[in-house]
Amino acid sequence: MITLDLKNSKGSPEKFLKNIEKRNQGFYKIIDDKKEFEKIETLAKKLKNNFNHFIVLGIGGSALGTICLKNALKPLDHEKLFVIDNVDPDFIKEIENKIDIKKTLFIVVSKSGDTLETLSQFFYFQKKITDQKLDVKKHFIFITDSEKGYLRDLAKKENYETLDVPSNVGGRFSILTAVSLFPAALIGIDIKRIITGAKKMRDKFLEKDSKKNLPFSLANTQYTFYKKGFKTNVLFPYSNSLSSFSDWVRQLVCESTGKKLDNKRKRVFTGITIVPALGATDQHAQSQLFHEGPNDKLIIFFEIEKFKNTIKIPNKNLKNITFNELINIEKSSTEKSLKNSHRPTLTIKLDKISEETLGELFMLFEGATAFLGEFLNINAFNQPGVEHSKKLTKQAIINL
């Protein structure tokens, strides 16, 4: 269960919901596709015991959700699932040296099916498989658009196993699809519980009453402070399990709100910058900046009410309190100190870290980001700046 320490939002989400519906976005609808989730679970069950290693080849929204789920729920399974989300040759080689190619399944993830970085990774490991006289199709699965793109065309031609990315779900909104749920299922994460949590928050996202619509309330708060000059949101979870969640939100919000043009083609150069922080670690790193630097940041804390483990600190001077108590005291004290410095804060409380609460969190921020687009009068679902960069990269390679 998730709660926010927000005052009741003003205004109504009803008009915004109608606008989002007109954009034909499926991020909040895909969770009703029972057949798709059954297909994901069946395929994961079939394959998970056949391989020692699983390698996700992807970048951006094709990778960040998987990293988030793995680090939140299976952090010590790092030798089972790897995510190659860059074309850094040293990074690629280090992971290659840790795996047995013969016992590795490669999951190639690209919504478009044409992502240059992902295809380059695929070509590299495809050759490694063929060099060892292995059946390539047994070592690769494509997660891509159901109809078009290089990966889809190759899958049709050579009969690769595939899972679909719905056409109306953008890459950064795809965490509740096969993109992240299939790799999660391979390492034993209960994806049904993730969907259960997402549905709980989706019901709130569709609420026309602003008092009950948590994504609307969060977006309303972000936008209110944005208009006052607080154009940076610091995500400050007091839990190592959520450190990668901040990275996922960073892409979601930055790519969705960073726009040159509004819906009327007027130049606005809008956008919210996300800065990840980790409590209590960043009390000794970034906190000085948050307290006494430019007062342009909304600090969003995440507090965990019940950790999986309870550990006592055996010291009378610390009154034999637990680490559980200590980390939340650290959070409360930091929040109070920031408020005393007139820095705006809000807290998102999770009763615990679980598949269900993560599902709620994903839908909370996806829904809030969709609402932010409406508040800012922009299209939250495109990325023209990114597409321009991709074109220049491809052209540079052609000109070599």
C-alpha positions as CSV (number, residue, x, y, z in Angstrom):
1,M,0.0,0.0,0.0
2,I,1.2,3.5,-0.9
3,T,0.3,6.8,0.8
4,L,1.3,10.4,0.0
5,D,1.5,13.2,2.5
6,L,-0.2,15.7,0.0
7,K,-2.9,18.2,0.6
8,N,-6.1,17.6,-1.5
9,S,-5.5,18.7,-5.1
10,K,-7.4,21.4,-6.6
11,G,-9.1,21.0,-10.0
12,S,-10.5,17.9,-11.7
13,P,-8.6,15.1,-13.5
14,E,-11.7,14.3,-15.6
15,K,-10.7,16.6,-18.6
16,F,-7.1,15.4,-18.5
17,L,-8.2,11.8,-18.5
18,K,-10.3,12.4,-21.6
19,N,-7.2,14.0,-23.3
20,I,-5.0,11.1,-22.4
21,E,-7.6,8.7,-23.7
22,K,-7.6,10.6,-27.0
23,R,-3.9,10.0,-27.3
24,N,-4.6,6.2,-27.4
25,Q,-2.0,5.4,-24.8
26,G,-2.1,1.8,-23.5
27,F,0.2,1.9,-20.5
28,Y,-2.8,1.7,-18.1
29,K,-4.8,-0.7,-20.3
30,I,-2.2,-3.4,-21.0
31,I,-2.5,-4.7,-17.5
32,D,-5.9,-6.2,-18.4
33,D,-4.4,-8.5,-21.1
34,K,-4.5,-11.8,-19.3
35,K,-3.5,-13.8,-22.3
36,E,-0.3,-11.8,-22.7
37,F,0.7,-12.3,-19.1
38,E,-0.1,-16.0,-19.3
39,K,2.1,-16.2,-22.4
40,I,5.0,-14.5,-20.6
41,E,4.7,-16.7,-17.5
42,T,4.5,-19.9,-19.6
43,L,7.5,-19.1,-21.7
44,A,9.5,-18.1,-18.6
45,K,8.6,-21.3,-16.8
46,K,9.6,-23.3,-19.9
47,L,13.0,-21.6,-20.2
48,K,14.2,-20.5,-16.8
49,N,15.8,-23.9,-15.8
50,N,17.4,-24.4,-19.2
51,F,20.0,-21.7,-18.8
52,N,22.5,-20.5,-16.2
53,H,22.5,-16.9,-17.4
54,F,20.0,-14.4,-18.9
55,I,21.3,-11.4,-20.7
56,V,19.0,-8.5,-21.6
57,L,20.2,-6.5,-24.6
58,G,18.5,-3.2,-24.6
59,I,18.8,0.5,-23.7
60,G,16.6,3.2,-22.1
61,G,13.1,1.9,-21.4
62,S,14.1,-1.5,-22.7
63,A,16.5,-1.9,-19.8
64,L,15.8,0.4,-16.9
65,G,12.6,-1.4,-15.7
66,T,14.3,-4.7,-15.6
67,I,17.3,-3.3,-13.7
68,C,14.8,-1.7,-11.3
69,L,12.8,-4.9,-10.6
70,K,16.0,-7.0,-10.3
71,N,17.6,-4.7,-7.8
72,A,14.4,-4.2,-5.8
73,L,13.4,-7.8,-5.5
74,K,16.3,-10.0,-6.4
75,P,19.4,-7.9,-5.7
76,L,21.7,-10.9,-5.1
77,D,20.8,-12.7,-8.3
78,H,23.4,-10.6,-10.1
79,E,25.2,-13.6,-11.4
80,K,22.0,-15.0,-13.1
81,L,20.6,-11.9,-14.9
82,F,22.7,-9.2,-16.5
83,V,21.5,-6.2,-18.4
84,I,23.8,-4.8,-21.1
85,D,22.4,-1.3,-21.6
86,N,25.3,0.4,-23.2
87,V,27.8,-0.1,-26.1
88,D,30.9,0.4,-23.9
89,P,33.3,-2.3,-25.1
90,D,34.8,-2.9,-21.6
91,F,31.4,-3.3,-20.0
92,I,30.3,-5.8,-22.7
93,K,33.5,-7.8,-22.4
94,E,33.4,-8.0,-18.6
95,I,29.9,-9.5,-18.7
96,E,30.9,-11.8,-21.5
97,N,33.7,-13.1,-19.4
98,K,31.3,-14.0,-16.6
99,I,29.0,-16.1,-18.6
100,D,29.0,-19.5,-20.3
101,I,27.7,-18.7,-23.8
102,K,26.4,-22.3,-24.2
103,K,24.2,-21.8,-21.2
104,T,23.0,-18.3,-21.9
105,L,19.7,-16.9,-23.1
106,F,19.8,-13.5,-24.8
107,I,16.7,-11.3,-24.6
108,V,16.8,-8.7,-27.3
109,V,14.5,-5.8,-26.4
110,S,13.7,-2.9,-28.8
111,K,10.2,-1.4,-29.3
112,S,11.1,-0.2,-32.8
113,G,13.1,-3.2,-33.6
114,D,15.7,-0.9,-35.1
115,T,17.6,0.5,-32.1
116,L,21.2,0.8,-33.2
117,E,22.8,0.1,-29.9
118,T,20.7,-3.0,-29.3
119,L,21.1,-4.4,-32.8
120,S,24.9,-4.0,-32.5
121,Q,24.8,-6.0,-29.3
122,F,22.7,-8.6,-31.0
123,F,25.0,-9.0,-34.0
124,Y,28.0,-9.4,-31.6
125,F,26.5,-12.2,-29.5
126,Q,24.8,-13.8,-32.5
127,K,28.2,-14.4,-34.0
128,K,29.5,-15.7,-30.7
129,I,26.7,-18.3,-30.7
130,T,27.2,-19.3,-34.3
131,D,31.0,-19.5,-33.8
132,Q,30.4,-22.3,-31.3
133,K,28.1,-24.2,-33.7
134,L,25.0,-23.6,-31.5
135,D,21.4,-23.2,-32.7
136,V,21.0,-19.4,-32.6
137,K,17.2,-19.5,-32.3
138,K,17.5,-21.5,-29.0
139,H,19.6,-18.7,-27.5
140,F,17.7,-15.6,-28.5
141,I,14.2,-14.2,-27.8
142,F,13.0,-10.9,-29.3
143,I,10.7,-8.5,-27.5
144,T,9.6,-6.0,-30.1
145,D,6.8,-4.4,-32.1
146,S,4.2,-7.0,-33.2
147,E,4.3,-5.9,-36.8
148,K,7.3,-3.9,-38.0
149,G,11.0,-3.3,-37.5
150,Y,14.2,-5.3,-38.2
151,L,13.7,-7.7,-35.3
152,R,10.1,-8.5,-36.3
153,D,11.1,-9.0,-39.9
154,L,14.0,-11.3,-38.9
155,A,11.8,-13.2,-36.5
156,K,9.2,-13.9,-39.3
157,K,12.0,-14.9,-41.7
158,E,14.0,-17.1,-39.4
159,N,11.3,-18.2,-36.8
160,Y,12.8,-16.6,-33.7
161,E,10.7,-16.8,-30.5
162,T,9.1,-13.4,-29.8
163,L,7.1,-11.5,-27.3
164,D,5.2,-8.3,-28.2
165,V,5.6,-4.7,-27.1
166,P,2.1,-3.2,-27.7
167,S,2.0,-0.6,-30.4
168,N,0.3,2.0,-28.1
169,V,2.8,1.6,-25.3
170,G,6.0,3.7,-25.5
171,G,9.3,2.4,-24.4
172,R,9.6,4.4,-21.2
173,F,6.0,3.3,-20.3
174,S,6.7,-0.4,-21.0
175,I,7.7,-1.7,-17.6
176,L,4.4,-3.5,-17.2
177,T,4.8,-5.4,-20.4
178,A,7.0,-8.3,-21.5
179,V,9.9,-5.8,-21.8
180,S,10.5,-6.1,-18.0
181,L,8.1,-8.7,-16.8
182,F,9.6,-11.6,-18.9
183,P,13.2,-11.1,-17.5
184,A,11.7,-10.7,-14.1
185,A,9.7,-13.9,-14.3
186,L,12.9,-15.7,-15.4
187,I,14.5,-15.0,-12.0
188,G,11.4,-15.9,-10.0
189,I,9.7,-12.6,-9.5
190,D,5.9,-12.9,-9.2
191,I,4.7,-10.8,-12.1
192,K,1.0,-11.5,-11.2
193,R,1.5,-9.6,-7.9
194,I,3.1,-6.7,-9.8
195,I,0.0,-6.5,-12.0
196,T,-2.3,-6.7,-9.0
197,G,-0.5,-3.6,-7.5
198,A,-0.6,-1.8,-10.8
199,K,-4.4,-2.4,-11.0
200,K,-4.9,-0.9,-7.6
201,M,-3.2,2.3,-8.6
202,R,-4.8,2.3,-12.0
203,D,-8.2,2.5,-10.3
204,K,-7.0,5.6,-8.5
205,F,-5.5,7.0,-11.8
206,L,-9.0,6.8,-13.4
207,E,-10.7,8.4,-10.4
208,K,-12.5,11.6,-11.4
209,D,-12.4,12.8,-7.8
210,S,-9.1,14.6,-7.3
211,K,-9.1,13.7,-3.6
212,K,-8.8,10.0,-4.5
213,N,-6.6,10.3,-7.6
214,L,-3.1,9.9,-6.3
215,P,-1.3,10.2,-9.7
216,F,-3.2,13.4,-10.3
217,S,-2.4,14.8,-6.9
218,L,1.3,14.0,-7.3
219,A,1.4,15.6,-10.8
220,N,-0.5,18.6,-9.5
221,T,2.0,19.1,-6.7
222,Q,5.0,18.7,-9.1
223,Y,3.4,21.2,-11.5
224,T,2.5,23.7,-8.8
225,F,6.1,23.9,-7.6
226,Y,7.4,23.8,-11.2
227,K,5.5,27.1,-11.9
228,K,7.2,28.6,-8.8
229,G,10.6,27.8,-10.2
230,F,11.2,24.4,-8.6
231,K,12.1,22.6,-11.9
232,T,14.1,19.8,-10.3
233,N,12.6,16.9,-8.4
234,V,15.0,15.0,-6.1
235,L,14.0,11.4,-5.6
236,F,15.2,10.4,-2.1
237,P,14.3,6.8,-1.2
238,Y,15.5,5.6,2.2
239,S,16.0,2.1,0.9
240,N,18.7,0.6,-1.3
241,S,16.0,-1.5,-3.0
242,L,14.6,1.6,-4.6
243,S,17.9,3.2,-5.8
244,S,17.3,1.9,-9.4
245,F,13.7,3.0,-9.3
246,S,14.9,6.6,-9.3
247,D,16.8,5.9,-12.5
248,W,13.7,4.5,-14.1
249,V,11.7,7.6,-13.1
250,R,14.5,9.8,-14.4
251,Q,14.0,8.6,-17.9
252,L,10.2,8.5,-17.6
253,V,9.9,12.1,-16.5
254,C,12.8,13.7,-18.3
255,E,12.0,12.2,-21.7
256,S,8.2,12.9,-21.2
257,T,8.4,16.5,-20.0
258,G,11.5,17.8,-21.8
259,K,9.9,19.4,-24.8
260,K,10.6,22.4,-27.0
261,L,7.1,22.8,-28.3
262,D,3.7,22.7,-26.6
263,N,0.5,21.3,-28.1
264,K,0.0,24.5,-30.1
265,R,3.5,24.3,-31.6
266,K,4.6,27.2,-29.4
267,R,8.2,27.2,-28.1
268,V,8.1,26.6,-24.4
269,F,11.4,24.6,-23.6
270,T,9.7,22.9,-20.7
271,G,10.8,20.0,-18.5
272,I,11.4,18.6,-15.1
273,T,14.9,17.4,-14.2
274,I,15.1,14.3,-12.0
275,V,18.0,13.9,-9.6
276,P,18.4,10.5,-7.9
277,A,19.6,10.4,-4.3
278,L,19.8,7.6,-1.7
279,G,19.1,7.9,2.0
280,A,20.9,7.8,4.3
281,T,24.0,7.7,1.9
282,D,23.4,11.1,0.2
283,Q,23.0,12.9,3.5
284,H,26.8,12.8,3.3
285,A,27.0,13.7,-0.3
286,Q,24.2,15.8,-2.0
287,S,22.3,16.9,1.1
288,Q,24.5,20.1,1.6
289,L,23.4,21.3,-1.8
290,F,19.8,20.5,-1.1
291,H,20.0,22.5,2.2
292,E,21.9,25.5,1.2
293,G,22.3,25.5,-2.6
294,P,19.8,27.0,-5.1
295,N,16.3,26.7,-3.7
296,D,14.9,25.2,-7.0
297,K,14.2,21.6,-6.0
298,L,11.2,19.6,-4.8
299,I,12.5,16.8,-2.5
300,I,10.4,13.6,-2.8
301,F,11.2,11.2,0.0
302,F,10.3,7.5,0.0
303,E,9.8,5.9,3.4
304,I,9.5,2.1,4.0
305,E,7.4,1.3,7.1
306,K,8.4,-2.4,7.3
307,F,11.7,-3.8,6.0
308,K,12.1,-7.5,5.3
309,N,14.6,-7.8,8.2
310,T,14.9,-6.4,11.7
311,I,18.4,-5.9,13.0
312,K,19.3,-4.4,16.4
313,I,22.3,-2.2,17.0
314,P,24.0,-3.5,20.2
315,N,25.0,-0.3,21.8
316,K,23.4,1.4,24.9
317,N,24.4,4.9,23.7
318,L,22.1,4.3,20.7
319,K,19.5,2.8,23.1
320,N,19.8,-0.6,21.3
321,I,17.5,0.7,18.5
322,T,17.2,-1.2,15.3
323,F,18.7,-0.2,11.9
324,N,15.0,-0.1,10.8
325,E,14.3,2.6,13.3
326,L,17.6,4.4,12.6
327,I,17.0,4.8,8.9
328,N,13.6,6.2,9.3
329,I,14.8,8.6,12.1
330,E,17.5,9.7,9.6
331,K,14.8,10.3,7.0
332,S,12.5,12.3,9.4
333,S,15.4,14.4,10.6
334,T,16.6,15.2,7.1
335,E,13.1,16.1,6.1
336,K,12.6,18.3,9.1
337,S,16.0,20.0,8.5
338,L,15.1,20.7,4.9
339,K,11.7,22.2,5.9
340,N,13.6,24.4,8.4
341,S,15.6,25.6,5.5
342,H,12.4,26.4,3.6
343,R,12.9,23.6,1.1
344,P,9.7,22.0,-0.2
345,T,9.3,18.2,0.5
346,L,6.8,15.5,0.3
347,T,6.9,11.8,1.4
348,I,5.6,8.7,-0.4
349,K,5.2,5.9,2.2
350,L,5.3,2.2,1.3
351,D,4.2,-0.3,3.8
352,K,6.9,-2.6,2.5
353,I,9.0,-3.4,-0.6
354,S,7.1,-6.1,-2.6
355,E,5.9,-7.0,-6.1
356,E,2.6,-5.4,-5.3
357,T,3.9,-2.1,-4.0
358,L,6.3,-1.8,-6.9
359,G,3.4,-2.3,-9.3
360,E,1.6,0.5,-7.5
361,L,4.7,2.7,-7.7
362,F,5.1,2.1,-11.4
363,M,1.5,3.1,-12.2
364,L,1.7,6.0,-9.8
365,F,4.5,7.6,-11.7
366,E,3.4,6.6,-15.1
367,G,0.0,8.1,-14.4
368,A,1.5,11.3,-12.8
369,T,3.7,11.7,-15.8
370,A,0.8,11.5,-18.2
371,F,-1.0,14.1,-16.1
372,L,2.1,16.3,-16.1
373,G,2.0,16.4,-19.8
374,E,-1.5,17.8,-19.6
375,F,-0.6,20.3,-17.0
376,L,2.3,21.5,-19.1
377,N,0.2,21.4,-22.3
378,I,2.7,19.1,-24.1
379,N,2.8,15.7,-25.6
380,A,4.2,13.5,-22.9
381,F,4.5,10.5,-25.2
382,N,6.9,11.5,-28.0
383,Q,10.6,12.2,-28.0
384,P,11.6,14.3,-31.0
385,G,15.0,15.3,-29.5
386,V,16.0,11.7,-29.0
387,E,14.9,10.7,-32.6
388,H,17.0,13.5,-34.0
389,S,20.1,12.2,-32.2
390,K,19.4,8.7,-33.5
391,K,19.3,10.0,-37.1
392,L,22.6,11.9,-36.7
393,T,24.3,8.7,-35.2
394,K,23.1,6.6,-38.1
395,Q,24.3,9.2,-40.6
396,A,27.7,9.4,-39.0
397,I,28.1,5.6,-39.4
398,I,27.0,5.7,-43.1
399,N,29.6,8.5,-43.7
400,L,32.5,6.5,-42.2
